[in-house]
Amino acid sequence: MAKNMLISFKKYLFPILILFVASCAQQVAPSGGPKDEKHPKCTDSKPSNKSVKFPISGQKITIKFDEFVRLKDASQQIVISPPPPGEKGPTILENGKNIEILFNEGLERNTTYTINFGNAITDIHEEMALPDFKYVFSTGENLDTNYIKGTIRNALTLKPESNVIVALYEFTNFSDTTIYKKKPSYFIRTKEDGTFNIENIPISSFFMLAYKKEGDIKFTKGLELAMFKNPINIVNNINEGYESYLFKPDTYIRNKLLNNEVKAQGKYAMSIYKPEQSKISARSKDPYYLFKEKGFDNIDTFYLYTNVNEKDSFNIFIEIPDTTYTLQYKQKKKLKSPIFEVKNINPDNLEDTLLINLSVPYKTIISDSIICTEDTNLFKPIYVAFDEEHHQFIKYWHKWKDNTSYTFLLKDSSIIDIFGQKNQLSNINFITKSTKDYANLIVNINLIADGQEYILQLVDKDEKVIREKLITKSTEVTFNGLSPMECRIKIIQDKNRNGIWDNGNLELNIFPERVYFYPESLVLRAYWDLEQSININSLLDNTK
């Protein structure tokens, strides 16, 4: 009996052992767990950070962290300032929880070096970066302790600009090409509030520049940038209050012709970058008319229309300062005439105009064929203006009544374009709002005559311009018929008196035109007059 039981026990023991061993061999790490959202922390370094009397050759630096680390984009992120002598850079390696640095060539004597890692040091799992970590040492008796602080803001909105590189270049032997050929001697990125603080710099003179760039820190053309009045002379520890404004430079030289083509029979298109000083004309026995279309990225398109004979060649001249483009066109066969359309922009308020835009210049307008009704009653607008220069639009102004329906009936052939095309029967309808739906703003401007021109703009919370007015003296500006909203008053110092905000130019050392905001927001309420006084001179003084 006992023997049989022993045989039975052995029979079942072997499968049990197999299952036990298998269960041990197939252990799986628990899934899930909290995500690591902490960046590595430096626990020690050898030699210690901010050490002095650092050997000029043969010394290895070991920086220790509290977890395994990795170097990401090291060639782009890590900058040593000032750059060590020689062609070879240092060897920088990740080694478990350590970063090891070995200089391959000798260092300068009595010099403070900063190894700025940028965001290169990350953990190995989530790649959480240790931001702007620096290792500082001096080959002399003391560390350089000078610094420079400031703020970078957007030139047009005055909002703080974060992650902008603020760079210092040694002014000795500095040239116009230095910023394109060399990395900066010292740099830092601005914080969320736009502030920066470059530390451990020597008493010296620098060229300072700020620019927005990811990855490689070397400056390149086309970047958004902010300029300073250079050189910057570091003479002591107190170098604060440097402020500059980030702007997008011109993509092309101003007034540059980018494209030209024949769009249809008698319709020529020319795209020009910032065409403030462009004058367009044509050599033709027939009348010609010019339409301007505002485009994106400061590229505007001009359309020249003329009813030239399709067998004739045709020249257009674009005059800009110091240059004249001559565009020669030979008419293509079987081109169709431009499409003739009538579009309208209805009054925005009770004092606004009705604008009828034409896609092709008109030759004849039979005004009696345009019938105007107020509700169901015929009426004659107080003022009608025809575009006698470009033949592009008709404007109607009237003392519109509130809560009233208006109709403008354009009968067939009321408008005939220069190609003989006629409009079809169409209606323009709109209903005015009540006077109680609008707000009025009266701005009393106090300006001591300084020979400057200013642009006063009313902008909404998204920086969209609602109304604007040129200011050259103390005056009262009234904006009637405004929609209820929260808005701000913006002042642009229009130095070149061209009526628009102008950016800067690094090569010509031209700074962007300054922008100022009245510090308080204005709340416009329906059926309410708001009066506000602004002293422009005081506003400029308080924001310098």
C-alpha positions in Angstrom: 0.0 0.0 0.0 2.8 2.4 1.0 4.7 1.5 -2.1 1.8 2.3 -4.3 1.3 5.7 -2.6 5.0 6.5 -3.2 4.7 5.7 -6.9 1.5 7.8 -7.1 3.3 10.8 -5.4 6.2 10.6 -7.8 3.8 10.4 -10.7 2.3 13.8 -9.8 5.5 15.5 -8.4 7.3 15.9 -11.8 4.4 17.9 -13.5 4.1 20.1 -10.4 7.9 20.9 -10.5 7.6 21.7 -14.2 4.8 24.2 -13.6 6.7 25.8 -10.7 9.8 26.3 -12.7 7.9 27.7 -15.6 6.1 30.1 -13.4 9.4 31.3 -12.1 10.9 31.7 -15.6 7.9 33.7 -16.9 7.9 36.6 -14.4 6.7 39.9 -16.0 7.5 43.4 -14.7 4.3 45.2 -13.5 2.8 47.4 -16.2 1.8 51.0 -15.9 3.0 53.2 -13.0 3.4 57.0 -12.9 5.2 58.7 -15.8 8.6 60.2 -14.9 8.1 63.9 -15.3 11.2 65.0 -13.5 14.4 66.0 -15.3 17.8 64.7 -14.1 19.5 66.6 -11.2 23.2 67.2 -10.8 24.4 65.6 -7.6 28.2 66.3 -7.8 31.0 67.2 -10.2 34.7 66.7 -10.3 36.3 69.3 -10.3 33.5 71.1 -8.6 31.3 73.5 -10.5 32.6 77.1 -10.4 36.1 76.0 -9.5 39.2 78.1 -10.1 42.9 77.3 -11.0 41.6 74.8 -13.5 44.5 73.1 -15.4 44.9 74.4 -18.9 45.4 70.8 -20.2 44.8 67.2 -19.3 42.0 67.7 -16.9 38.8 65.6 -17.3 35.5 66.8 -15.9 33.0 64.4 -14.5 29.4 65.6 -13.8 27.2 63.2 -11.8 23.4 63.0 -11.9 20.7 61.2 -9.9 19.7 59.0 -12.8 20.9 57.6 -16.1 21.3 60.4 -18.6 21.6 60.9 -22.3 22.9 63.7 -24.5 20.4 64.8 -27.2 21.4 67.1 -30.1 24.7 67.7 -28.3 26.4 69.3 -31.4 23.6 71.9 -31.6 22.8 72.5 -28.0 26.2 72.5 -26.2 28.2 75.8 -26.5 31.4 76.6 -24.7 32.0 80.2 -24.2 34.4 81.6 -25.0 35.3 78.9 -27.6 38.4 77.0 -26.6 41.5 77.5 -28.7 42.3 75.2 -31.6 40.3 73.3 -34.2 39.3 70.3 -32.1 36.4 70.7 -29.7 36.3 68.8 -26.4 35.1 65.2 -26.2 31.8 65.1 -24.4 30.4 61.6 -23.5 27.5 60.2 -21.6 28.5 57.4 -19.2 25.6 55.9 -17.2 24.7 58.6 -14.6 27.7 60.7 -15.6 28.7 63.2 -18.3 32.4 63.2 -19.0 34.3 66.1 -20.7 37.9 66.0 -21.9 39.5 69.0 -23.6 41.7 67.8 -26.6 43.7 71.0 -26.8 45.0 73.5 -24.2 42.9 76.3 -22.7 43.7 79.9 -22.4 45.2 81.1 -19.1 43.2 83.4 -16.7 39.9 82.8 -18.5 36.5 81.9 -17.2 34.8 79.2 -19.4 31.1 78.4 -19.4 29.9 75.0 -20.8 26.3 75.7 -21.6 24.4 72.5 -22.2 21.2 74.1 -23.3 18.6 71.4 -23.2 21.0 68.6 -24.2 21.0 66.6 -20.9 17.9 64.4 -20.7 16.8 61.2 -18.8 16.9 58.0 -20.9 13.2 57.1 -20.5 11.0 60.2 -21.1 13.8 62.5 -22.4 12.9 65.1 -19.9 15.5 67.8 -20.4 17.5 69.6 -17.7 17.1 73.2 -18.9 20.0 75.5 -19.4 22.5 73.5 -17.3 25.9 75.2 -17.0 29.3 74.1 -15.8 31.6 77.1 -15.0 35.3 77.1 -14.3 38.3 79.4 -14.5 41.9 78.8 -15.4 42.8 81.8 -13.4 42.6 82.8 -9.8 39.0 84.2 -10.0 35.7 83.6 -11.9 34.3 86.4 -14.0 31.1 87.4 -12.3 29.7 90.1 -14.6 26.2 89.6 -16.1 23.8 91.3 -18.4 20.0 91.3 -17.9 17.1 92.4 -20.0 13.8 91.6 -21.7 12.8 90.7 -25.2 9.2 91.6 -26.4 7.4 91.4 -29.7 7.9 94.6 -31.6 4.3 94.9 -32.8 2.3 93.5 -29.8 4.8 94.1 -26.9 4.1 90.6 -25.6 7.0 88.8 -23.9 8.9 86.5 -26.3 10.2 83.2 -24.8 12.9 80.8 -26.0 14.7 83.6 -27.9 18.5 83.3 -28.1 20.3 86.4 -26.7 23.8 86.3 -28.0 27.1 88.1 -27.2 29.9 88.3 -29.7 33.4 89.6 -28.8 33.6 93.1 -30.3 37.3 92.9 -30.9 37.8 92.0 -34.6 34.0 92.0 -35.1 32.7 92.4 -38.7 29.4 92.3 -40.5 29.9 88.6 -41.3 30.9 87.5 -37.8 27.3 86.6 -36.7 26.9 84.3 -39.8 30.3 82.6 -39.5 30.7 82.0 -35.7 28.6 80.9 -32.8 28.2 83.5 -30.1 30.8 83.7 -27.4 28.0 83.8 -24.7 24.3 83.2 -25.0 21.1 82.4 -23.1 17.5 81.7 -24.0 14.7 84.0 -22.7 12.3 82.7 -20.1 8.5 82.6 -20.4 8.3 86.2 -19.3 10.8 87.3 -21.9 13.6 88.0 -19.5 17.2 86.9 -19.9 20.4 86.9 -17.7 23.8 86.1 -19.2 26.2 85.3 -16.4 30.0 84.8 -15.9 31.1 87.3 -18.6 34.3 89.3 -18.5 34.8 93.1 -18.5 34.8 93.7 -22.3 32.9 95.0 -25.2 30.3 92.9 -27.1 28.0 92.9 -30.1 24.6 91.8 -28.7 21.8 90.3 -30.9 18.7 88.3 -30.1 17.0 85.8 -32.5 14.5 83.0 -32.5 15.9 79.7 -33.6 15.6 76.0 -32.6 18.5 73.6 -32.9 21.8 75.0 -34.0 22.3 78.3 -32.4 24.3 80.0 -35.2 22.5 83.0 -36.6 21.2 82.8 -40.1 19.3 85.2 -42.4 15.5 85.4 -42.3 15.2 84.7 -38.5 13.0 86.8 -36.3 15.5 89.1 -34.5 15.9 91.9 -32.0 18.6 94.6 -32.2 20.5 96.5 -29.5 22.6 99.7 -29.6 26.0 98.2 -30.0 28.7 97.8 -28.7 27.6 96.7 -25.3 30.4 97.7 -22.8 30.6 95.5 -19.7 32.4 97.5 -17.1 31.0 96.2 -13.8 28.5 93.8 -12.3 25.5 96.2 -12.9 24.3 95.7 -16.5 20.5 95.6 -16.3 17.5 96.9 -18.1 18.4 96.0 -21.6 15.2 95.8 -23.6 14.6 95.0 -27.3 11.9 94.1 -29.7 11.6 91.0 -31.9 10.5 91.5 -35.5 10.5 89.6 -38.7 12.9 91.0 -41.2 12.0 91.7 -44.8 11.9 88.6 -46.9 13.0 90.4 -50.1 14.2 93.9 -50.8 11.3 96.4 -50.8 9.5 97.1 -54.1 10.9 93.8 -55.5 8.9 92.5 -58.5 8.2 88.8 -57.7 5.9 87.7 -60.5 4.1 89.1 -63.6 1.7 87.4 -66.0 -1.2 87.9 -68.4 -4.3 86.7 -66.5 -6.9 87.3 -69.3 -7.4 89.4 -72.4 -6.4 93.0 -71.3 -5.6 91.9 -67.7 -2.0 91.9 -66.4 -0.9 90.9 -62.9 2.2 92.1 -61.0 3.1 90.8 -57.5 5.4 93.2 -55.6 7.0 92.9 -52.1 6.2 96.0 -50.0 5.4 98.3 -52.9 5.3 101.5 -51.0 7.4 103.4 -53.6 6.3 101.6 -56.7 4.8 103.6 -59.6 3.1 101.5 -62.3 2.3 102.9 -65.7 1.7 101.7 -69.3 2.4 102.9 -72.8 -0.9 102.6 -74.6 -3.1 104.6 -76.8 -6.1 103.1 -74.9 -7.0 104.1 -71.3 -5.7 101.8 -68.6 -6.7 101.3 -65.0 -4.9 99.9 -61.9 -6.4 97.8 -59.1 -4.4 96.9 -56.0 -5.0 93.7 -54.0 -3.6 93.4 -50.5 -1.9 90.0 -50.1 -0.2 87.9 -47.4 3.4 88.3 -46.2 3.6 91.9 -47.5 3.2 90.7 -51.1 0.6 92.9 -52.9 -0.7 92.2 -56.4 -1.5 95.0 -58.9 -3.9 94.3 -61.8 -3.6 96.6 -64.9 -6.6 96.5 -67.2 -6.8 98.0 -70.7 -8.8 97.1 -73.8 -5.7 96.8 -76.0 -6.0 95.2 -79.4 -5.1 91.5 -79.2 -2.6 91.9 -82.1 -0.7 94.6 -80.4 2.4 94.3 -78.1 2.1 96.1 -74.8 4.6 97.6 -72.3 4.2 98.2 -68.6 6.7 100.2 -66.6 7.3 99.8 -62.8 9.3 102.6 -61.4 11.0 102.2 -58.0 13.8 104.3 -56.6 16.9 104.0 -58.8 15.3 101.3 -61.1 12.6 100.9 -63.7 11.3 97.5 -64.8 10.0 97.3 -68.3 7.6 94.4 -68.9 6.9 93.6 -72.5 3.8 91.6 -73.4 2.7 90.2 -76.7 -1.0 89.4 -76.7 -1.9 85.7 -76.7 -4.6 84.5 -79.1 -8.0 83.3 -77.9 -7.7 84.7 -74.4 -11.1 85.4 -72.8 -12.0 88.7 -71.2 -11.8 89.0 -67.4 -14.9 87.8 -65.5 -17.1 90.8 -64.7 -18.6 90.6 -61.2 -20.4 93.0 -58.8 -19.7 92.7 -55.1 -20.9 94.8 -52.2 -19.7 95.7 -48.7 -22.7 96.8 -46.6 -22.5 99.7 -44.0 -21.0 98.6 -40.7 -22.9 101.3 -38.8 -25.4 104.1 -39.4 -22.7 106.5 -40.5 -20.8 104.1 -42.8 -21.0 103.9 -46.6 -22.4 101.2 -48.9 -19.5 100.1 -51.2 -20.1 98.4 -54.6 -16.9 96.9 -55.9 -16.4 95.9 -59.5 -14.0 93.1 -60.6 -13.2 94.9 -63.9 -13.0 98.7 -64.4 -16.3 100.3 -65.5 -16.6 102.3 -68.7 -20.2 103.5 -68.1 -22.5 103.6 -65.1 -26.2 104.4 -65.8 -27.0 105.7 -62.4 -30.7 106.0 -63.1 -30.8 102.2 -63.6 -29.9 101.7 -59.9 -33.1 101.9 -57.9 -32.8 102.6 -54.1 -35.6 101.8 -51.6 -35.9 102.4 -47.9 -38.3 99.8 -46.6 -40.7 100.0 -49.6 -40.2 103.7 -50.3 -38.0 105.0 -53.1 -35.2 107.4 -51.9 -32.1 109.1 -53.3 -28.9 108.7 -51.4 -27.4 112.0 -50.1 -24.0 111.3 -51.6 -22.8 109.1 -54.4 -19.0 108.8 -55.3 -17.6 107.2 -58.4 -14.0 106.1 -58.6 -12.9 108.4 -61.3 -9.2 107.3 -61.1 -9.4 103.5 -61.1 -13.0 103.0 -62.1 -13.3 100.2 -59.5 -16.1 101.2 -57.1 -19.2 103.2 -56.3 -19.8 104.6 -52.8 -23.2 105.5 -51.4 -23.6 107.5 -48.2 -26.9 108.3 -46.6 -28.4 109.0 -43.2 -29.4 105.4 -42.7 -32.3 104.9 -40.3 -32.0 102.3 -37.6 -33.9 99.0 -37.8 -34.6 99.7 -41.5 -34.4 97.5 -44.6 -32.6 98.9 -47.6 -32.5 97.6 -51.2 -30.4 98.7 -54.1 -31.7 97.2 -57.4 -29.1 97.0 -60.2 -31.1 96.6 -63.4 -29.6 94.7 -66.4 -26.8 96.7 -68.1 -26.7 99.4 -65.3 -22.9 99.0 -65.4 -20.8 98.3 -68.5 -17.1 97.5 -68.2 -14.2 98.5 -70.5 -14.6 95.3 -72.5 -18.3 95.9 -73.1 -19.5 93.3 -70.6 -22.7 94.2 -68.7 -24.0 93.4 -65.3 -27.1 91.1 -64.8 -30.1 92.0 -62.7 -29.2 91.9 -59.0 -30.2 93.1 -55.6 -28.2 94.4 -52.7 -30.0 94.1 -49.4 -29.2 95.0 -45.8 -30.9 95.9 -42.6 -29.5 98.5 -40.3 -29.2 97.9 -36.5 -30.6 100.2 -33.9 -28.6 103.2 -32.6 -28.8 101.5 -29.2 -26.7 98.6 -30.6 -23.6 100.7 -31.0 -21.0 102.4 -28.9 -19.1 105.7 -29.5 -15.6 106.5 -28.4 -14.2 110.0 -28.1 -10.4 110.1 -27.6 -8.8 113.5 -26.6 -5.2 113.5 -27.8 -2.7 115.7 -26.1 0.5 115.9 -28.1 3.4 118.4 -27.8 4.4 119.2 -31.3 7.6 117.1 -32.0 7.5 116.9 -35.8 6.6 113.2 -35.5 3.6 111.4 -37.0 1.7 108.8 -34.9 -0.8 106.2 -35.9 -3.6 105.8 -33.3 -5.3 102.4 -33.6 -8.2 100.8 -31.8 -7.5 97.1 -31.6 -9.5 94.2 -30.1 -8.3 91.4 -27.9 -6.8 89.5 -30.9 -4.8 92.6 -32.0 -7.2 93.1 -35.0 -7.4 96.8 -36.0 -10.9 98.1 -35.7 -10.3 101.8 -36.6 -7.2 104.0 -37.0 -6.3 107.6 -37.4 -3.1 109.5 -38.2 -2.1 112.0 -35.5 0.2 115.0 -35.9 -1.1 117.4 -33.3 -3.4 117.6 -30.3 -6.9 116.8 -31.4 -10.1 115.0 -30.6 -10.8 111.7 -32.4 -14.3 110.3 -32.5 -15.1 106.7 -33.4 -18.8 106.3 -33.9 -20.8 103.2 -34.5 -18.6 100.7 -32.7 -19.7 97.2 -31.7 -19.7 96.6 -28.0 -16.4 95.0 -27.0 -13.2 95.2 -24.9 -10.5 97.0 -26.8 -7.1 98.8 -26.4 -5.6 101.9 -27.8 -2.3 101.4 -29.6 0.1 104.2 -30.7 2.7 103.6 -33.5 5.5 106.1 -33.9 5.5 106.5 -37.6 9.0 107.8 -38.2 9.0 107.7 -42.0 5.5 109.0 -42.2 4.2 106.3 -44.6 1.1 105.5 -42.5 2.0 102.0 -41.6 4.2 100.2 -39.0 7.7 99.4 -40.3 10.0 96.6 -39.2 13.7 97.0 -38.8 16.8 96.2 -40.9 19.9 94.6 -39.3 22.2 95.4 -42.2 21.2 99.1 -42.2 21.0 99.3 -38.4 17.4 100.5 -38.6 15.3 99.6 -35.6 11.6 98.8 -35.9 9.2 101.6 -35.3 8.2 101.8 -31.6 4.7 100.7 -30.5 3.0 101.8 -27.3 -0.3 100.8 -25.6 -2.5 102.8 -23.4 -2.1 100.8 -20.2 -5.8 100.3 -19.5 -8.3 98.3 -21.6 -11.5 100.1 -22.7 -14.9 98.6 -22.4 -17.3 99.8 -25.1 -21.0 99.3 -24.1 -24.0 99.6 -26.4 -25.8 102.9 -26.5 -23.0 104.5 -24.5 -20.4 107.3 -25.2 -17.0 106.7 -23.7 -14.5 109.6 -23.5 -10.8 109.0 -22.9 -7.9 111.4 -22.7 -4.4 110.3 -23.8 -1.1 112.2 -23.4 1.1 110.7 -26.0 4.3 112.3 -24.7 3.7 111.0 -21.2 2.9 107.5 -22.7 6.2 107.5 -24.6 8.2 108.7 -21.6 6.7 106.0 -19.3 7.5 103.1 -21.6 11.1 103.9 -22.5 
